[in-house]
Amino acid sequence: MSYQAEYSKSIEAPEAFWGEKAEAIAWYKQPQTILSKDDNGMDRWFADGEMNTAYLALDYHVENGRGDQAAVIYDSPVTDTKRTISYLELRDDVAKFAGVLKAQGVAKGDRVVVYMPMIPEALVAMLAVARLGAVHSVVFGGFAPHELAVRIDDAEPKVMVTASCGVEISKVIEYKPMLDQAIEKSAHKPGAVVVLQRPEAVAEMIEGRDMDWVEAVASAEPADCVPVKSTDPLYVLYTSGTTGKPKGVVRDNGSHAVALKYSMKAIYNMEPGDVFWAASDVGWVVGHSYICYGPLLAGCTTVVYEGKPIRTPDAGAFWRVCAEHKCKALFAAPTAFRAIKKEDPDAAELAKYDLSNLQTIFMAGERLDPPTYHWTVEKTGKPVVDHWWQTETGWAICGNMMGVEAKAPKPGSSTVPVPGFNVCVLDHEGNELPNGEQGNIVLKLPLPPGCLPTVWGDFERFRTSYLTEFPGYYSSGDGGYKDDDGYVFIMGRTDDVINVAGHRLSTGEMEEIVAGHDAVAECAVIGINDPLKGQEPVGLVLLKNGVDIEEDELQAELVALVRKEIGAVACFKRAIVVQRLPKTRSGKILRKLLRQIADGKEYSIPSTIDDPASLPEIEEIMGERGLVSA
């Protein structure tokens, strides 16, 4: 079937299309109702179907003769460890760890927070939670105690699962002290904490609450898969919100499994037994969808890589992994390839490895700039697919459908909408714009399977965040346009969430932290272009009257504050003192204008501005500090 035929069917006859795709997974109870509404009036898929995601990812393959096939390849250059785990071994590990959680009272619908580095046990924990019909919430291992505490209070986990530490290029990050601080800060107190002790840093245990992973598993009884409804939640994954309070994106079981199984062939062109490597982290949506669930649902081998694209040990790290493990597809954020390009511009390291098994390189998580695209294509000789999606959707909204019909790429575009996603471009009044005109990228309802149906515990926040701006559509918060061939070009965020090295972070949250400093009267945090990370946050700070502090000293204190509250992942390194900030007469800081100045774009002074002279003043200061793009 051609792409156009596949896409047209998904939009014109969505129930027939997705009913057919649902037959590709092994339901306990086959759904008869393909599309229906829930109590909130949201479209839901396969509501009367029953299944279990961990069964589909593991037991199903064992029962169908794939037990000896590699399910996970663990490659950790930072600990000099490599390990291959078969589907049978992984199934048994997951069943035993599910028994550990079950013994602690974890049952269908309960939450478990997972705070772990990139090790196979992170996948074991996630799948064990799914096996019990419970709900996992994975928190990126680099997040600070405050961020973890906020998520504990929102998810209210019965149990937490962690490792004693994470291992970076040149340092060991102890997780357990951060987790202990988070629990101390949180109002909700989990009943138990399971700790995997790693030799690089052994954690102190709290008697009566903490359990040793190895000891607990040794005495556990394996647990069976618990049937759940298609619409029951599989996980909650927190994403930055513009208010500073993270949003818990809810993913259900049934539609998620159908969407990811479909995507593995349709988008990535993967077959059972192929090796798929998503060079991300389980703490992000890419890690959920394409390190853990997608490859295993499709019967592929997934690579769990604990390392970086450079300095582990060199800029050939990605190419080594692809060659050694015979990866058919590599998926990473553009920032990874920018780092490799910066370190090894002539790709001398790449020449050392045989990449004959690698068919396609996929990039997502931030806009793929044309120079990075061209460099990667030129040096590897492989097709590079830029595809666009969000934590909220769980899989690609736009992409080049390599398993359906590969199209000619256009650098700067994420190609065409994926079947099921009715992508439209609207002006601010909700009118559809002609091709070539930039506007708000929206998705016409119903959303396809795999997308969020709500925000954890707060449907009203989901409604106001995504559905009210353009009734009948999901608002992506991204701006862009379509060309005459139907290719979609995503140009950036329309709100204050910035993209730092593929991680979505709220500048609003950073502003709250910066504004909390005793010397700061007011501030604005904006994202400026960064050739390596895509965007980098910069704080513009107004001091309180009478405050006497050196700018370097203030900057160091603000950097430390943001690092403490959000973590090093924020990459907040620069704060400059200004005399005034451009505002409307109602007092709203004109952040969009500040971003335009930083991007070196022409801007017009709006009639609503209170102090027009503030703009050239800001432009001069930012120019002196090298914060304006050429």
N, C-alpha and C positions, 0 to 999 in steps of 0.2 A: 504493500500500500504506500502511495506517495505521502509526503508530509501534508500536503494540502487536503487530501482526502481524509487522513487521520485527524487533522485539526478540525476540519469542518464538521465531521461526525461528532467530535467531542463537544462542540459548541451548539450544534443544531439538535442533537439527540443525546444529551449527556447521560440520561438514565440507561439507554441501550449501550452506550459506549462503556460506562464504568461498570455496568452489570456484567459485561463480557470480560473486562479486566479482572473483576473480582473472582472469576472462576479459576484464576491462576493460583490462588492460595487455598490451602486445605482448612476449610471452616469446620468447626464441630457442628454448627448448625448453619446451613447455607442461607444467606439473606434472601427474603422474598420482596421486601420493601427496599428499593435501591435509594431513593431520595425522599426525605420527609422533613418535617419541621419539629424542633424540640419545644420545650415550654417557654423558651426565650424568643421563639419565632425564628431561630437560626436553622439554616439548611444543614441536615445531617445525613451522612451516608451509611447505608446498610444497617439501619437501626435495629432490626430484629435478628441480625446475624450474631453468632457466638463463636469465639476463637480464643487463642492465646498466642501472643506475639513470640514468647520464648520457645513455645512448641514449634512454631513455623520456622524459627531461626536455627533450631538445633535438632530436636527430636525427630521432626519430619525428615530431615536429611539422613539421620542415622537409620531410621526405619526404611528409607529408600536406597540404602546401600552406599551412602557417602561417608560412613562413620570414620573410615581411615584417611579420608582427604584432609588436608590442612585447612583448618578454619581460621586460625590466627598465626601470623608470623610476627614475633616480638623482636624488634631490633633496637638495641639501646647502646649507641656509641658512648654515651656519658657514663655508663656502668660496665661497658665492654661485655654485654650480655646478648645472646641470641637464643631464641627458643621457638619451636614450632609446636602448636597445639592442634590436635585433630578434632573433628566434629564430635567424635565419641568422647574424647577426653574433656572437651569443653562442656558438653552436655552433662557429664558426671560432676564436673567442678561446680557448675551452676546449680545442679540439683542439691548438692551438699551444702552450698552456701545459702540456698533458699531454705534449707533445713535449719541453718543457724538463725536466720531471720525469723522463721516461723516459731522457733523455740522462744524468741523474745516477744512473741505476740503479734508479729506483723501478719496482717491478713488483707484480704481484698479491700482496696480503697485506702489503706493506710499509706502514709508517706515515709520515704526513706531518703535522707540527704546523703549524697556521695561527694566526697571532697578528696579527690585523688589525682596523682600524676598520671602520665601516659604509660601505664603498665597493664598487662592483660587482666589483672584483678579488677580494674575499673570496669571492664566489660562484663566480667563475671558478676560483679555487684549489680550492675544495671539489669542484666538478664535474669538474675535471681529474683530481683524485685518484680520484674514483669511476670516471671513464672508463677508467683503467688497472687497475681492480679492486683498487686499493690502499685504505688505511684512513686517513681523516683524523681528526685530533683538533683541534678549534678551541678555542682558549683566549681568553677575553674579553680584549680589548686593555687593560683597566684593571688587570689582575692584576699584582701585584708580582713581582720576580725569583724570590723563594723559591717562590711558588705555581707559577710557570711551570717552575721547575727540578724540582719534585716530579712534574709531569706529563710532563716530558721523560724522567725516569728510569723512569716507569711505562710510557709508550708506546714508548720507544726509537725515535724517528723517524729515518728515513734522511735526510730533508730537512726544513728548516723554511722557512716562507714568512711574510714580515712586510712591513710598510710602515714608512717612516722615522718616521712620527708619526701620532697621532690629533689631531683638532681639536675642542676644546670651545667653549663659548660665548665665553669670554674668555681662553683659554689653549691653547697647543699642548703636547701630551704626547709627548715623544720615546720611541718604542717601542724603537728599536735599542739604546740603552745598557742598557735593562732586559733585552732579549733576550740581549745579550752577557754581562751579569752572571749571568743564569740558566744559560747554557751553561757559564760558569766554575764555578758552584756544582754543576752536575749531574755525576754519574758517567758517564752516557752522553753521547757527543759526536756530534751529527749530522754527516754528511759535507759538507753544503752548506747555505747559507742564501740564499734568494732574497729580494731587497729591492726593494720598489716605492718609489722616491724620490718624495716629495711636496714641492712647492715651499715649503711652510710650514716645513719643517725637513729639510735634506739630511743623511743619515746618513754617518758615516765607515765605510768598508768595510775588512774584513780580507782581505788578499790571500790567494788560494789557497782560501778558504772561501766568501766572500760573492760573490754574483752580482747584477748589476743586472737587474731584471725586464724592462725595455724592450729592453735589449741582448740578453738571453737569448732572448726571444721572437722578435726580428728574425731570428735565425739558426737557429731551431728548425724541425724537420720536424713537421707535424701528426701526431698519434697517433690510431689507431683505437680504438674501444671494445673492451674485453677482456671476453668472456663470463665470468660468475661464477655460482656456485650461489646459489640463493635464500638459503641459510643462511650464506653467506660474509659477514663483517662489512663494513659500509659505513663506519661511524664509531665512534669512542669519544668520549664526552662526559663530562667529569668533573663530579660533583656532590658537594656537601659531605657527608662522612660524620661520624658522631658521634664517631669516634675521632680526628678531625683529619686522618687520611690520606684523601685524596679517592678516591671510587669511580668507576671508569671504566665508565660505562653503555655496553654494546655494543648497537648497532643493526644488524640484518642487512639485506640488500638486498631480497629478494623480498617478505617480509611487510610491510616498511616501505612499499614502493611501493604495494602493494595497499591497505593501511590508509589512507595519505594520499590516494590517488586517490579512494577511497570517501568519506573525510571531507570533501573539498572540496565535493562536491555535497550529501551527506546532512546535514552539520552547518552548513556555511557558505552553502549554496545558490548556489554559484558554477558558472558555465558557461564553456566555452572562450571566450577573448576578454575576459572580465570583468576588472576591475582590483581586485586584492586588496592591502590594506596591513596588514601586521603591524608595528606600531611597536615593535619590540623590537631585539635585537642578535644578530648571527650567533653570538656566544659563548654564547648560551643556547639551550635546546631549542626555544623558540618560533621563534627565528631559523632553526634547522636545518629544522624542520618546515614553517613557514609564511612565511618570507621566501624560503628557497631551494627546498626540494624540493616541497612540496605544490602551490603555485601553478603551477610549471613542469610537474609531472606532469599537471596538469589542463588545461594549455594556456592558463592565465590570464596576465595581466600582473602582475608583482610590483613593489611600490614599495620601494626601498632608500633610507631616510631617514637622513641624517646630521645630527641636530639634536635638540632637546629639545621637550617639549610647551609650554614657556614660554621667554621670553627669546631666542627665535630667530625673529623679533625680539620676539614678544609672545605673549600667551595665545591668540591666534588661529591659531597655527602649524598645529595639527592640522586645523582647519577649512579653512585655505588649501589644504593638501595634498589633502584630500578633494575640495574644489571644483575645483581646478586640474587634477587628474589623473582626475577622474570616478570616484573609488573607489566600488565597490559595497558593500564591507565594510571596516570598520576594526576592528582587533584590538589592544588594548593592555592593560597592567596597570591596575588601579584607581588605583594611586598616581599615574599620569599625569593622570587626570581629577581627582583630589584637588588636584593642583598647579594645574591650570587653574581649578578652582573657587575655590581660595584667591586666585589672582591676579585672576580676573575673575568674581566671584560672580554678577553679573547677566547674564553671557554677552553683554556688549556686543560683543565681538569676533566672536562667532558670527554676529551679525546682518549682518555685512559680506559673507558668503559664501553662494553658492548650493549647498545640499547636496541638491538634488533627486535626484542619482544615488546618494546614500548610502542603502542600504536597512536595514542592521543594524550595530549596534556590539557587538562581542564583548569581554568582559573575562575575564582569567584570570591566574594567577601568584600570587595571594594571595586571601584572602577579600574578596568585594565587599560592603562594608558598605552597609546599606540607604540611609543618607543620600546616599552617592555615586551609588547606583543611581537614586534618585528625582530628584536634581538633573540627572543626565545625560538621563534620559527627559523630564523637564519642559522643559529648555532646548533639546534637539535635536528633540524630537518623534519620535525614532526608537526602534524596539524595542532594548532592551539585553539581551544574552544573557550571563549569568554561567555560565561552564563551568569544570569542575575537571579538572585532569590533572597529570601529574608528568613530570619528566625521564625517569623510568624507563619510563613508558608511551609517550611520544613523541607522543601525541594524546589527545583528550578522553576521560575516563572517564564523565563526566556532562555533559549539556548539553541545550539546547533544539534539537531536530533541525529546523532551519529549512528544509531541503530534503526532509524527509519529512513531518512534521506539526508545525507550530508550536503549542506549548502555551501556556496562560496562565502568565505568569511569577509567581513568588513571591519577592519580595525576601528575600535571605538564603539562597536555595537555588540550587544549580547545576542545578536541574530534575531530569531523570530519567537513568538509566544509558543510555549509548550502546550500540547493538547490539554484542554480543561481550563486554561487561563485565558479569559476574554479580556485582553489588554486594551485599554482605551486611554486617550490623552484628552483631558478636559481643561478648559479655562477656569478662572476662579468662580464663575457663575454656574459652572457645571455643563457648559456647552462643549460638544465634541469639536476638537480642533482639526483642521486639515493637515495632511502630511507635511512635514518639514517645520511645523510651528511647535515651539516648546510650550509645555504646560504641565499639568499634574498627571502623573501616571497612576491610573486606577484600574481595578479589576472588577468587571461587571459580575454581579451575583447570579447564580450561586458559585461560590468558590469550589474548586475541585477537591477530591479527597486529599487528605494529608495536611490541610490547613487548619489553623486554630479555630475552634468554635467559640472560645471565650477566653477571658483572663481569669486566672485562678482566684476564686472567691469574690469576683467583682465583675459581673457581666456588664454593669452600667459603664465601668471604665473601658471595657472592650468596645461597647457601642459608641461611646463618645470619642474614643481614640481612633476608630477605624471606619465607622459606618455613618456618622452624622454629617460630615462635611459635604459628601456627595451621596444623597439618598439613592439606594439601589446599587451602590458600588462600595468596594473596599478601597480605602485610601492608603496607598503605599507609603506616602510621605516622601517619595522620590519624584524628581522632575526630569523631563526629557521629551523625546519626540519619536515619531515613526517616519521612515522615509517611504518613497513610492513603491518600494519592493516589500513593504511590511516589516522591515528590520527595525528593531527598537534600540534607541540610543538613550542610556540612562546618564544624566548629567550631574546628579548629586542630590543630597538631601534638601528638603524644603523646610525642615525644622532644625532644632539645635542639637541633634544627635550627629556626632562626627564619627568618621571611620579611621581608626588608627591601626595600621597594620592588620586590617581585616576584622578588628574588634570594634563593635559599635559602643560608643561611650557618650554619656550625656554631659554636654557642656553646662547644662543647668545644674547638675549635681556638683560639678567642679566649682561653679560660681558660689554655691551655698557654702562650700568648704573654705574657699578663698575669702569670702565675705565674713567668715567667722573669726578671722585674725583681728586681734585688738587694734592694729594700726589701720585697717582697711575700712573706708567709709562706703565704698561702692566698687563694683567691678563688673567686667564683662569677660567671658571666656569665649574665644572663637577658634575655629579650626582653620589653620593656614596650610597651604600646600607644602608637602614635604616629598622630595624626590624618592625617598626610600620607603616611608611608611604610608604615603598617600595623603594623610593629614596629621597635623600635630597641634595640640591645644596651646594657646598662648593667652595669658591673663593680662588684661588692661585694668590697672588699679588706680583708684582715687584714694589718697590718704586722708585720714581725719585731720582736721585743723589742729595745728600745734604739735603734731607727731613729728619726731625727729629720728629717722632711721635710714641707714644707708640702703640704696636700692639692691645691692648685691646680697646684703644680709636679709632683707625682706624676701627677696626671691628664694633664697635658700630655705627660709622658714615656710614659705608657701608651698614649695616643692615637697618638703618633708610632710606637711599637713595632708596634701592630696595623696601622697604615697601611703601615708598611714591609714587614711580613710577608704581609699579605693584600691590602692596597690600600684606596683610599678607598671602594670599594664596600661595605666592612664597616659604614660609618657609625658607628664606635665613637667616641663623643665624651664619654662621662660615666663617671667612676669615683668611687665614694665609699668612704671609709674607715669600716669598722665594727669593733666590739670583738669580736664573735663571730658565727659563722654557725650557723643551726639544722641539727643533724645527728641521724642515727639513732645508736643505741649502737654500731653497727658502723662508724660514721665516714662514712656517706654523707650528703652535703649534700642537704637537702630542697628541691631546686630548684622542684618543683611548688608547694610552699607559698609560696616566695618570689614565684613568678609570680602566685599567687592574691592575695597581699598587694598586689602592684603593680597588679593588675587591679581592686582594691577589692572583691574577693569575700569572702564569709564563708568561714572555714576552720575546720576542727576540728584540734585538736592531737593527733597520733597517739601511740599508746601506746609506739611505738618511739623517741620522741624522747629525746635524751640530756639536753638542757638547755631545758626548756619556757620559761624566762624570756627566752631569746634571741629568741623571736618578737615579743612586744610591743615589745622594744627595737628590732628591725629595722624594725618597722612605724612606730615613731615617727620614726626617722632618715629613712626613705624618704618619710614624709609631710612632714617639714620641707623635704626637697629637691624636693618637687613631683613625686615619682615614683609616687604612688598615684593611680589613676584615680578620678574622682569617681563 
